[in-house]
Amino acid sequence: MIINGREVHFAFTVGSYCDISDYVVANPDVSTATAKLHKAVFMAKAYNEAHGIDDTLTIEELRALPGADMVILSAEMEKAEKEGTERTVEAVEKKQKGTSK
């Protein structure tokens, strides 16, 4: 997503999940819309850290976007969250000893 002329990406990680959860607990009266902006900041930070990018997305930048961009922002975050929660490793069960007939 382009925000203020730069490409911004999002990643859903354990850290970003913890950050947004902590934010919501610490701010129980915050609106869903404001919580979503904070989630975007945390997810952008997670992406940047994973890719060695030194850039910070701010709440102020997000609040200044046109209202229609909230739809795009939400879609980009949902896509990243879906990708971040997909199983990437298949676990194989160990065979139990002593169960042969």
Backbone hydrogen bonds, N-H to C=O, Kabsch-Sander energy under -0.5 kcal/mol:
donor,donor_aa,acceptor,acceptor_aa,energy
3,I,1,M,-0.6
3,I,6,R,-2.7
6,R,3,I,-1.5
8,V,1,M,-3.3
11,A,43,M,-1.5
12,F,80,A,-0.6
13,T,11,A,-0.8
17,Y,13,T,-2.4
18,C,14,V,-2.6
19,D,15,G,-2.7
20,I,16,S,-2.3
21,S,17,Y,-2.2
22,D,18,C,-2.9
23,Y,19,D,-2.2
24,V,20,I,-2.4
25,V,21,S,-2.2
26,A,22,D,-2.4
27,N,23,Y,-1.3
30,V,27,N,-1.9
35,A,31,S,-2.4
36,K,32,T,-2.1
37,L,33,A,-1.6
38,H,34,T,-2.1
39,K,35,A,-2.4
40,A,36,K,-2.2
41,V,37,L,-2.0
42,F,38,H,-2.5
43,M,39,K,-2.7
44,A,40,A,-2.5
45,K,41,V,-2.3
46,A,42,F,-2.0
47,Y,43,M,-2.1
48,N,44,A,-2.7
49,E,45,K,-2.6
50,A,46,A,-2.0
51,H,47,Y,-1.4
52,G,49,E,-0.8
53,I,48,N,-2.8
55,D,53,I,-1.1
62,L,58,T,-1.8
63,R,59,I,-2.8
64,A,60,E,-1.3
65,L,62,L,-1.2
69,D,66,P,-1.7
70,M,67,G,-1.7
71,V,68,A,-1.0
72,I,68,A,-0.9
73,L,69,D,-3.1
74,S,70,M,-2.4
75,A,71,V,-2.1
76,E,72,I,-2.6
77,M,73,L,-2.3
78,E,74,S,-2.5
79,K,75,A,-2.3
80,A,76,E,-2.2
81,E,77,M,-2.6
82,K,78,E,-2.5
83,E,79,K,-2.4
84,G,80,A,-2.3
85,T,81,E,-1.0
85,T,82,K,-0.6
86,E,82,K,-0.5
86,E,83,E,-0.7
91,A,89,V,-0.5
93,E,91,A,-0.5
99,T,96,Q,-0.7
